[in-house]
Amino acid sequence: MQRKDIAAVLLRGYLREVARTSYSELHLMNKQSAAAVAAFTTLPDNGLVPVDAAAVICALGISTIWRRVKDGRFPAPIKVQRSTRWRAGDLRAWLQAQG
């Protein structure tokens, strides 16, 4: 999948997530997560993405992400000190597999 295709998938996912997310929930996304969403296509494969940004990128709810991680249907996160993050490359691979 080329970079422009990934960007199109991200935009569709972002728009779906915005459509089902209230303004107050979007407003709560912190600056780091918003930056991760905005820079996702340029992040290196080992770049780290927080759960709320992963939810927007993949057009899934946060609880759905955790349920799919538990079931093995979503990439496992890594722990960085007290934070949980996903590698950008793992998310890209998952998006490609979803078609």
GROMACS elastic network, one bead per residue, 0.5 to 0.9 nm:
[ bonds ]
;  ai    aj funct       b0    kb
    1     4     6  0.82486   500
    1     5     6  0.60828   500
    1     6     6  0.66328   500
    1    96     6  0.67818   500
    2     5     6  0.52219   500
    2     6     6  0.63649   500
    2     7     6  0.87161   500
    3     6     6  0.51013   500
    3     7     6  0.62084   500
    3     8     6  0.87085   500
    3    41     6  0.66342   500
    3    42     6  0.86867   500
    4     8     6  0.62446   500
    4     9     6  0.87187   500
    4    41     6  0.85741   500
    5     8     6  0.50353   500
    5     9     6  0.62686   500
    5    10     6  0.85561   500
    6     9     6  0.50721   500
    6    10     6  0.60781   500
    6    11     6  0.85565   500
    6    41     6  0.70908   500
    6    92     6  0.77568   500
    6    95     6  0.80365   500
    6    96     6  0.81322   500
    7    11     6  0.60908   500
    7    12     6  0.86368   500
    7    40     6  0.85677   500
    7    41     6  0.65214   500
    8    11     6  0.50853   500
    8    12     6  0.62320   500
    8    13     6  0.85484   500
    9    12     6  0.52022   500
    9    13     6  0.61118   500
    9    14     6  0.84542   500
    9    57     6  0.85347   500
    9    58     6  0.86255   500
    9    95     6  0.79840   500
   10    13     6  0.50240   500
   10    14     6  0.58701   500
   10    15     6  0.84600   500
   10    37     6  0.87019   500
   10    40     6  0.87085   500
   10    41     6  0.87432   500
   10    56     6  0.82012   500
   10    57     6  0.55633   500
   10    58     6  0.71531   500
   10    59     6  0.81656   500
   10    95     6  0.89087   500
   11    15     6  0.60478   500
   11    16     6  0.85326   500
   11    57     6  0.81389   500
   12    15     6  0.51953   500
   12    16     6  0.62176   500
   12    17     6  0.86095   500
   12    59     6  0.81898   500
   13    16     6  0.51392   500
   13    17     6  0.61208   500
   13    18     6  0.85584   500
   13    56     6  0.66643   500
   13    57     6  0.61219   500
   13    58     6  0.59893   500
   13    60     6  0.82524   500
   14    17     6  0.50796   500
   14    18     6  0.60693   500
   14    19     6  0.85292   500
   14    37     6  0.89309   500
   14    55     6  0.89295   500
   14    56     6  0.54186   500
   14    57     6  0.61299   500
   14    58     6  0.78034   500
   14    59     6  0.61838   500
   15    18     6  0.50487   500
   15    19     6  0.60828   500
   15    20     6  0.87799   500
   15    56     6  0.87218   500
   15    59     6  0.83172   500
   16    19     6  0.51070   500
   16    20     6  0.65320   500
   16    21     6  0.86290   500
   16    56     6  0.86422   500
   16    59     6  0.64236   500
   17    20     6  0.53517   500
   17    21     6  0.59301   500
   17    55     6  0.80826   500
   17    56     6  0.59450   500
   17    57     6  0.86229   500
   17    58     6  0.87454   500
   17    59     6  0.53485   500
   17    60     6  0.72081   500
   17    61     6  0.80855   500
   18    21     6  0.50062   500
   18    22     6  0.74317   500
   18    23     6  0.82766   500
   18    26     6  0.75894   500
   18    56     6  0.80978   500
   18    59     6  0.89727   500
   19    22     6  0.78657   500
   21    24     6  0.82214   500
   21    25     6  0.63494   500
   21    26     6  0.67368   500
   22    25     6  0.53787   500
   22    26     6  0.65025   500
   22    27     6  0.86732   500
   23    26     6  0.51377   500
   23    27     6  0.60111   500
   23    28     6  0.86605   500
   24    28     6  0.63263   500
   25    28     6  0.51508   500
   25    29     6  0.69600   500
   26    29     6  0.55387   500
   27    30     6  0.78646   500
   29    32     6  0.82210   500
   29    33     6  0.62655   500
   29    34     6  0.64802   500
   29    52     6  0.69285   500
   29    53     6  0.79617   500
   30    33     6  0.54446   500
   30    34     6  0.62815   500
   30    35     6  0.86511   500
   30    52     6  0.88063   500
   31    34     6  0.50235   500
   31    35     6  0.60084   500
   31    36     6  0.85365   500
   32    35     6  0.51060   500
   32    36     6  0.62193   500
   32    37     6  0.88045   500
   32    49     6  0.89352   500
   32    50     6  0.83142   500
   32    53     6  0.87528   500
   33    37     6  0.63087   500
   33    38     6  0.86404   500
   33    49     6  0.71986   500
   33    50     6  0.62077   500
   33    51     6  0.82340   500
   33    52     6  0.65817   500
   33    53     6  0.50385   500
   33    54     6  0.85479   500
   34    37     6  0.51866   500
   34    38     6  0.62316   500
   34    39     6  0.86311   500
   34    52     6  0.87884   500
   34    53     6  0.66496   500
   35    38     6  0.50437   500
   35    39     6  0.60005   500
   35    40     6  0.82498   500
   35    53     6  0.86097   500
   36    39     6  0.52200   500
   36    40     6  0.56408   500
   36    43     6  0.80635   500
   36    47     6  0.89831   500
   36    48     6  0.80542   500
   36    49     6  0.60426   500
   36    50     6  0.78208   500
   36    53     6  0.63931   500
   36    54     6  0.86454   500
   37    40     6  0.52360   500
   37    41     6  0.84802   500
   37    49     6  0.80974   500
   37    53     6  0.55871   500
   37    54     6  0.77337   500
   37    56     6  0.73378   500
   37    57     6  0.64231   500
   38    41     6  0.78628   500
   38    42     6  0.88609   500
   39    42     6  0.54114   500
   39    43     6  0.60461   500
   40    43     6  0.51824   500
   40    44     6  0.85203   500
   40    47     6  0.86464   500
   40    49     6  0.83352   500
   40    57     6  0.81196   500
   40    88     6  0.71182   500
   41    44     6  0.83793   500
   41    88     6  0.87370   500
   41    92     6  0.88984   500
   43    46     6  0.78147   500
   43    47     6  0.55183   500
   43    48     6  0.82790   500
   43    88     6  0.67288   500
   43    89     6  0.85972   500
   44    47     6  0.51204   500
   44    48     6  0.87849   500
   44    87     6  0.88298   500
   44    88     6  0.68907   500
   44    89     6  0.72779   500
   45    48     6  0.83785   500
   45    87     6  0.63933   500
   45    88     6  0.50222   500
   45    90     6  0.74407   500
   45    91     6  0.89342   500
   45    92     6  0.82767   500
   46    86     6  0.87910   500
   46    87     6  0.52798   500
   46    88     6  0.60705   500
   46    89     6  0.62858   500
   46    90     6  0.85603   500
   47    86     6  0.81301   500
   47    87     6  0.55731   500
   47    88     6  0.53260   500
   47    89     6  0.75959   500
   48    78     6  0.89730   500
   48    85     6  0.56318   500
   48    86     6  0.54578   500
   48    88     6  0.59213   500
   49    52     6  0.83791   500
   49    53     6  0.63134   500
   49    54     6  0.62527   500
   49    84     6  0.86102   500
   49    85     6  0.52451   500
   49    86     6  0.50824   500
   49    87     6  0.62830   500
   49    88     6  0.63588   500
   49    91     6  0.88956   500
   50    53     6  0.54972   500
   50    54     6  0.61536   500
   50    55     6  0.87223   500
   50    83     6  0.80723   500
   50    84     6  0.65616   500
   50    86     6  0.64610   500
   51    55     6  0.60730   500
   51    56     6  0.87436   500
   51    62     6  0.67679   500
   51    65     6  0.81198   500
   51    77     6  0.88986   500
   51    84     6  0.72810   500
   51    85     6  0.64963   500
   51    86     6  0.74190   500
   52    55     6  0.50680   500
   52    56     6  0.65432   500
   52    57     6  0.87306   500
   52    61     6  0.84500   500
   52    62     6  0.65814   500
   53    56     6  0.51765   500
   53    57     6  0.60777   500
   53    58     6  0.85097   500
   54    58     6  0.59037   500
   54    59     6  0.81003   500
   54    60     6  0.80833   500
   54    62     6  0.82467   500
   54    65     6  0.83986   500
   54    85     6  0.87507   500
   54    86     6  0.75110   500
   54    88     6  0.88971   500
   54    91     6  0.76780   500
   55    58     6  0.53339   500
   55    59     6  0.56267   500
   55    61     6  0.55653   500
   55    62     6  0.56540   500
   55    64     6  0.86422   500
   55    65     6  0.70470   500
   56    60     6  0.66275   500
   56    61     6  0.78722   500
   56    62     6  0.89194   500
   57    60     6  0.79923   500
   57    91     6  0.84297   500
   57    95     6  0.89992   500
   58    61     6  0.87198   500
   58    65     6  0.89864   500
   58    91     6  0.77936   500
   58    94     6  0.87187   500
   58    95     6  0.70237   500
   60    63     6  0.82902   500
   60    64     6  0.62017   500
   60    65     6  0.65006   500
   61    64     6  0.50793   500
   61    65     6  0.63279   500
   61    66     6  0.88754   500
   62    65     6  0.51123   500
   62    66     6  0.64889   500
   62    67     6  0.87331   500
   63    66     6  0.51649   500
   63    67     6  0.61505   500
   63    68     6  0.85898   500
   64    67     6  0.50144   500
   64    68     6  0.60433   500
   64    69     6  0.84847   500
   65    68     6  0.51770   500
   65    69     6  0.61114   500
   65    70     6  0.86212   500
   65    73     6  0.88606   500
   65    74     6  0.68696   500
   66    69     6  0.50386   500
   66    70     6  0.62105   500
   66    71     6  0.86447   500
   66    74     6  0.82957   500
   67    70     6  0.51309   500
   67    71     6  0.62483   500
   67    72     6  0.86033   500
   67    73     6  0.85041   500
   67    74     6  0.86098   500
   68    72     6  0.58841   500
   68    74     6  0.51690   500
   68    75     6  0.83757   500
   69    72     6  0.50117   500
   69    73     6  0.58922   500
   69    75     6  0.62325   500
   69    76     6  0.57685   500
   69    77     6  0.80963   500
   70    73     6  0.77140   500
   70    74     6  0.81514   500
   70    76     6  0.84160   500
   71    74     6  0.77720   500
   72    75     6  0.72030   500
   72    76     6  0.77136   500
   74    91     6  0.85082   500
   74    94     6  0.71541   500
   75    86     6  0.76376   500
   75    87     6  0.87986   500
   75    90     6  0.62651   500
   75    91     6  0.70670   500
   75    94     6  0.71947   500
   76    86     6  0.72689   500
   76    90     6  0.85777   500
   77    84     6  0.62362   500
   77    85     6  0.54188   500
   77    87     6  0.73818   500
   78    83     6  0.83719   500
   78    84     6  0.57522   500
   78    85     6  0.54450   500
   78    86     6  0.61482   500
   78    87     6  0.78053   500
   79    82     6  0.67552   500
   79    83     6  0.56760   500
   79    85     6  0.63231   500
   79    86     6  0.87657   500
   80    83     6  0.50940   500
   80    84     6  0.61223   500
   80    85     6  0.70569   500
   81    84     6  0.81771   500
   86    89     6  0.84782   500
   86    90     6  0.70357   500
   86    91     6  0.71166   500
   87    90     6  0.53054   500
   87    91     6  0.65726   500
   87    92     6  0.88065   500
   88    91     6  0.51372   500
   88    92     6  0.61519   500
   88    93     6  0.86289   500
   89    92     6  0.50236   500
   89    93     6  0.61356   500
   89    94     6  0.85612   500
   90    93     6  0.51402   500
   90    94     6  0.61805   500
   90    95     6  0.86523   500
   91    94     6  0.50049   500
   91    95     6  0.61231   500
   91    96     6  0.86146   500
   92    95     6  0.50529   500
   92    96     6  0.61934   500
   92    97     6  0.86078   500
   93    96     6  0.51233   500
   93    97     6  0.61975   500
   93    98     6  0.87186   500
   94    97     6  0.50822   500
   94    98     6  0.63268   500
   94    99     6  0.89656   500
   95    98     6  0.51356   500
   95    99     6  0.67090   500
   96    99     6  0.53043   500
